[in-house]
Amino acid sequence: MAESDPVPDCVGDVALVPGSVVLALGDTVRVRVDVSSCAMPSPVAVTWASSNSNVAVVDASGLVTAKANGSAAIIATHSPDTKWAMAVNVAPPRPSHAVSR
């Protein structure tokens, strides 16, 4: 992304998809920047980061991996003043209950 990339007026209409997610340990999900309601070129050049890399990490392509139970924010940065975030919660899997007859 070049320093001169313009930030469009509709930047508030841009969102991360999915908007939030609950994952189990080891699960992954691909996050993307949705510009469908905005006249912004797609794909949008962003840098990905996690607010808590102990819980969830994100690679350069937006692939989030659950590492430990807890919460994190995945942040896409387009410019110093243009960022979008989504919530990731990592929870232990629900125990399965066997039914005996």
ROSE-4610 file (N, C-alpha, C; in Angstrom, 1 decimal, always signed):
// ROSE-4610
residu = [M/M/M/A/A/A/E/E/E/S/S/S/D/D/D/P/P/P/V/V/V/P/P/P/D/D/D/C/C/C/V/V/V/G/G/G/D/D/D/V/V/V/A/A/A/L/L/L/V/V/V/P/P/P/G/G/G/S/S/S/V/V/V/V/V/V/L/L/L/A/A/A/L/L/L/G/G/G/D/D/D/T/T/T/V/V/V/R/R/R/V/V/V/R/R/R/V/V/V/D/D/D/V/V/V/S/S/S/S/S/S/C/C/C/A/A/A/M/M/M/P/P/P/S/S/S/P/P/P/V/V/V/A/A/A/V/V/V/T/T/T/W/W/W/A/A/A/S/S/S/S/S/S/N/N/N/S/S/S/N/N/N/V/V/V/A/A/A/V/V/V/V/V/V/D/D/D/A/A/A/S/S/S/G/G/G/L/L/L/V/V/V/T/T/T/A/A/A/K/K/K/A/A/A/N/N/N/G/G/G/S/S/S/A/A/A/A/A/A/I/I/I/I/I/I/A/A/A/T/T/T/H/H/H/S/S/S/P/P/P/D/D/D/T/T/T/K/K/K/W/W/W/A/A/A/M/M/M/A/A/A/V/V/V/N/N/N/V/V/V/A/A/A/P/P/P/P/P/P/R/R/R/P/P/P/S/S/S/H/H/H/A/A/A/V/V/V/S/S/S/R/R/R]
num = [1/1/1/2/2/2/3/3/3/4/4/4/5/5/5/6/6/6/7/7/7/8/8/8/9/9/9/10/10/10/11/11/11/12/12/12/13/13/13/14/14/14/15/15/15/16/16/16/17/17/17/18/18/18/19/19/19/20/20/20/21/21/21/22/22/22/23/23/23/24/24/24/25/25/25/26/26/26/27/27/27/28/28/28/29/29/29/30/30/30/31/31/31/32/32/32/33/33/33/34/34/34/35/35/35/36/36/36/37/37/37/38/38/38/39/39/39/40/40/40/41/41/41/42/42/42/43/43/43/44/44/44/45/45/45/46/46/46/47/47/47/48/48/48/49/49/49/50/50/50/51/51/51/52/52/52/53/53/53/54/54/54/55/55/55/56/56/56/57/57/57/58/58/58/59/59/59/60/60/60/61/61/61/62/62/62/63/63/63/64/64/64/65/65/65/66/66/66/67/67/67/68/68/68/69/69/69/70/70/70/71/71/71/72/72/72/73/73/73/74/74/74/75/75/75/76/76/76/77/77/77/78/78/78/79/79/79/80/80/80/81/81/81/82/82/82/83/83/83/84/84/84/85/85/85/86/86/86/87/87/87/88/88/88/89/89/89/90/90/90/91/91/91/92/92/92/93/93/93/94/94/94/95/95/95/96/96/96/97/97/97/98/98/98/99/99/99/100/100/100/101/101/101]
x = [+0.8/+0.0/+0.9/+0.6/+1.4/+0.9/+1.7/+1.3/+0.2/+0.2/-0.8/-2.2/-2.3/-3.6/-4.7/-5.7/-6.8/-7.7/-8.2/-9.2/-10.5/-11.4/-12.7/-13.6/-14.6/-15.6/-16.4/-16.6/-17.5/-16.7/-15.6/-14.8/-15.5/-16.6/-17.4/-18.3/-18.5/-19.3/-18.5/-17.2/-16.3/-16.3/-16.3/-16.4/-15.5/-15.1/-14.5/-15.5/-15.3/-16.2/-15.4/-15.8/-17.0/-16.8/-17.9/-17.8/-17.3/-17.5/-17.0/-17.1/-16.4/-16.4/-16.0/-16.5/-16.1/-15.5/-14.2/-13.5/-13.1/-12.8/-12.2/-10.7/-10.0/-8.5/-8.1/-7.2/-6.7/-7.5/-8.8/-9.6/-9.0/-9.4/-9.0/-10.2/-10.0/-11.1/-10.3/-10.8/-10.2/-11.1/-10.4/-11.1/-10.8/-11.8/-11.5/-12.2/-11.7/-12.3/-13.3/-14.6/-15.7/-15.9/-15.7/-15.9/-17.1/-18.0/-19.1/-20.0/-20.1/-21.0/-20.3/-19.1/-18.2/-17.5/-17.2/-16.5/-15.0/-14.6/-13.2/-12.7/-11.5/-11.0/-10.9/-11.1/-11.0/-10.0/-9.1/-9.0/-8.3/-8.6/-8.1/-6.7/-5.7/-4.4/-4.4/-4.2/-4.2/-3.0/-2.7/-1.8/-2.6/-2.5/-3.2/-2.5/-3.2/-2.6/-3.6/-3.1/-3.9/-3.6/-4.7/-4.5/-3.9/-4.1/-3.6/-3.2/-1.9/-1.4/-1.2/-1.4/-1.5/-2.8/-3.9/-5.2/-5.4/-5.1/-5.3/-4.2/-3.8/-2.8/-3.4/-2.9/-3.4/-2.2/-2.3/-1.1/-1.4/-0.5/-0.5/-1.7/-2.3/-3.5/-4.8/-4.8/-6.0/-6.5/-5.6/-6.0/-5.8/-6.8/-6.8/-6.7/-5.8/-5.7/-5.9/-6.8/-7.0/-5.9/-5.3/-4.1/-4.4/-5.3/-5.6/-7.0/-7.6/-8.9/-8.8/-9.8/-9.7/-10.3/-10.0/-10.5/-9.4/-9.6/-8.6/-9.4/-8.8/-9.3/-8.4/-9.0/-8.2/-8.3/-7.2/-7.2/-6.6/-7.4/-6.9/-6.6/-5.3/-4.9/-4.7/-5.4/-5.2/-4.3/-4.4/-3.5/-3.6/-2.7/-2.7/-4.1/-4.9/-6.2/-7.4/-7.1/-8.1/-7.9/-8.6/-8.5/-9.9/-10.0/-11.2/-10.8/-11.8/-11.5/-12.7/-12.4/-13.4/-13.0/-14.0/-13.8/-13.6/-12.6/-12.4/-12.5/-13.3/-13.4/-13.0/-12.1/-11.7/-12.2/-13.0/-13.6/-13.3/-13.2/-13.0/-14.2/-14.0/-15.2/-16.2/-17.4/-18.5/-18.3/-18.4/-18.3/-19.5/-19.3/-20.4/-20.9/-22.2/-22.8/-23.4/-22.9/-23.4/-24.8/-25.7/-27.0/-27.0/-27.3/-27.4/-28.8/-29.1/-30.5/-30.6]
y = [-1.2/+0.0/+1.2/+2.1/+3.4/+4.4/+5.3/+6.3/+7.2/+7.3/+8.2/+7.5/+6.2/+5.6/+6.4/+6.8/+7.6/+6.8/+7.4/+6.7/+7.3/+6.4/+6.9/+7.4/+8.2/+8.7/+7.6/+6.5/+5.4/+4.4/+4.8/+3.9/+3.2/+3.9/+3.4/+2.3/+2.1/+1.0/-0.2/-0.2/-1.3/-2.1/-3.5/-4.4/-5.6/-6.2/-7.5/-8.6/-9.6/-10.7/-12.0/-12.8/-12.6/-11.4/-10.9/-9.8/-10.2/-11.5/-12.1/-13.6/-14.3/-15.7/-16.4/-17.6/-18.4/-19.7/-19.9/-21.0/-22.0/-23.2/-24.2/-24.2/-24.7/-24.7/-25.4/-24.8/-25.3/-25.0/-24.5/-24.1/-22.9/-22.8/-21.6/-21.0/-19.7/-19.0/-18.0/-17.8/-16.8/-15.5/-14.4/-13.1/-12.3/-11.5/-10.7/-9.3/-8.3/-7.0/-6.9/-6.6/-6.5/-5.0/-4.7/-3.4/-3.3/-4.3/-4.4/-3.2/-2.5/-1.3/+0.0/-0.1/+1.1/+1.1/+2.3/+2.5/+2.3/+1.4/+1.2/+0.0/+0.1/-1.0/-2.3/-3.4/-4.7/-5.5/-6.2/-6.3/-5.0/-4.8/-3.6/-4.1/-3.3/-3.6/-3.3/-4.4/-4.2/-5.0/-4.6/-5.4/-6.0/-7.3/-8.0/-8.1/-8.0/-8.2/-8.7/-9.3/-9.8/-9.0/-8.7/-8.0/-8.9/-10.2/-11.2/-12.5/-12.5/-13.6/-14.9/-14.8/-16.0/-16.8/-16.1/-16.6/-16.9/-16.0/-16.2/-15.4/-16.0/-15.4/-15.3/-14.3/-14.1/-13.9/-14.6/-14.4/-13.3/-13.1/-12.0/-12.1/-13.3/-13.4/-13.4/-13.1/-13.1/-14.4/-15.4/-16.7/-16.6/-16.8/-16.7/-18.2/-18.4/-19.7/-19.5/-20.4/-20.3/-21.1/-20.4/-21.0/-21.4/-20.6/-20.9/-20.3/-20.7/-20.2/-18.7/-17.9/-16.5/-15.7/-14.4/-13.5/-12.6/-12.3/-11.4/-10.6/-9.5/-8.8/-9.0/-9.2/-9.3/-7.9/-7.3/-5.9/-5.8/-5.2/-5.0/-3.5/-3.1/-1.7/-1.4/-0.4/+0.1/+1.3/+2.1/+3.3/+3.6/+4.5/+4.8/+5.2/+5.9/+6.3/+5.4/+4.4/+3.5/+2.1/+1.6/+0.3/-0.3/-1.7/-2.4/-3.6/-4.0/-5.0/-6.0/-7.2/-8.2/-9.0/-9.5/-10.3/-11.8/-12.4/-13.8/-14.3/-15.3/-16.0/-17.4/-17.9/-19.3/-20.0/-21.0/-21.7/-23.2/-23.9/-25.3/-25.9/-27.1/-27.7/-28.2/-28.2/-28.7/-30.2/-30.6/-32.1/-32.8/-33.9/-34.7/-35.6/-35.7/-36.5/-37.8/-38.9/-40.1/-40.4/-40.9/-41.3/-42.8/-43.2/-44.7/-45.1/-46.2/-46.7/-47.9]
z = [+0.0/+0.0/+0.0/-0.9/-1.0/+0.0/+0.5/+1.4/+0.8/-0.5/-1.1/-1.4/-1.0/-1.2/-0.5/-1.3/-0.7/+0.2/+1.2/+2.1/+1.7/+1.2/+0.7/+1.8/+1.4/+2.4/+3.0/+2.3/+2.8/+3.7/+4.3/+5.0/+6.2/+6.7/+7.8/+7.3/+6.0/+5.5/+5.2/+5.4/+5.2/+6.4/+6.3/+7.5/+7.3/+8.4/+8.3/+8.3/+7.5/+7.4/+7.8/+8.7/+9.6/+10.6/+11.1/+12.1/+13.4/+13.8/+15.0/+14.9/+15.7/+15.6/+16.9/+17.1/+18.2/+17.7/+18.1/+17.6/+18.7/+18.4/+19.3/+19.1/+20.0/+19.9/+18.6/+17.9/+16.6/+15.4/+15.6/+14.4/+13.7/+12.4/+11.6/+10.9/+10.6/+9.8/+9.0/+7.8/+6.9/+7.1/+7.4/+7.5/+6.3/+5.8/+4.7/+4.9/+4.2/+4.2/+3.2/+3.6/+2.7/+2.3/+1.0/+0.5/-0.4/-0.4/-1.3/-1.2/-0.1/+0.0/-0.1/-0.7/-0.8/-2.2/-2.6/-3.9/-3.7/-2.9/-2.6/-3.4/-4.0/-4.8/-3.9/-4.6/-3.9/-4.6/-3.9/-2.5/-1.9/-0.6/+0.1/+0.7/+0.5/+1.1/+2.6/+3.4/+4.8/+5.4/+6.6/+7.5/+8.6/+8.8/+9.8/+11.1/+12.3/+13.6/+14.6/+15.6/+16.7/+18.0/+18.7/+20.0/+21.1/+20.9/+21.9/+21.2/+20.8/+20.0/+20.8/+22.1/+22.9/+22.6/+22.3/+22.1/+20.6/+19.7/+18.3/+17.5/+16.4/+15.6/+14.2/+13.4/+12.1/+11.1/+10.0/+9.1/+8.1/+7.2/+6.2/+5.3/+5.1/+4.2/+4.9/+6.3/+7.0/+7.6/+7.6/+8.2/+9.7/+10.5/+11.9/+12.5/+13.4/+14.1/+15.6/+16.1/+17.6/+18.3/+19.3/+20.0/+21.4/+22.1/+23.5/+23.9/+24.9/+25.3/+25.7/+25.3/+25.7/+24.5/+24.6/+23.6/+23.0/+21.7/+21.0/+20.0/+19.5/+18.4/+17.2/+16.1/+14.9/+14.2/+13.9/+13.4/+12.0/+11.1/+9.7/+9.6/+9.3/+9.2/+7.8/+7.3/+5.9/+5.9/+7.0/+7.1/+8.6/+9.1/+10.6/+11.1/+10.2/+10.7/+10.2/+9.5/+9.0/+9.4/+10.4/+10.9/+11.1/+11.0/+11.3/+12.2/+13.0/+14.0/+14.1/+14.5/+14.7/+16.0/+16.7/+17.9/+17.6/+18.3/+18.2/+19.6/+19.9/+21.2/+20.9/+21.7/+21.7/+22.9/+22.7/+23.8/+23.7/+24.9/+24.8/+24.1/+23.4/+22.8/+23.9/+23.5/+24.4/+24.6/+25.8/+26.0/+25.4/+24.8/+24.3/+25.4/+25.4/+26.5/+25.8/+26.3/+25.8/+26.5/+25.7/+26.2/+26.4/+27.6/+27.8/+27.9/+27.4/+27.4/+28.2]
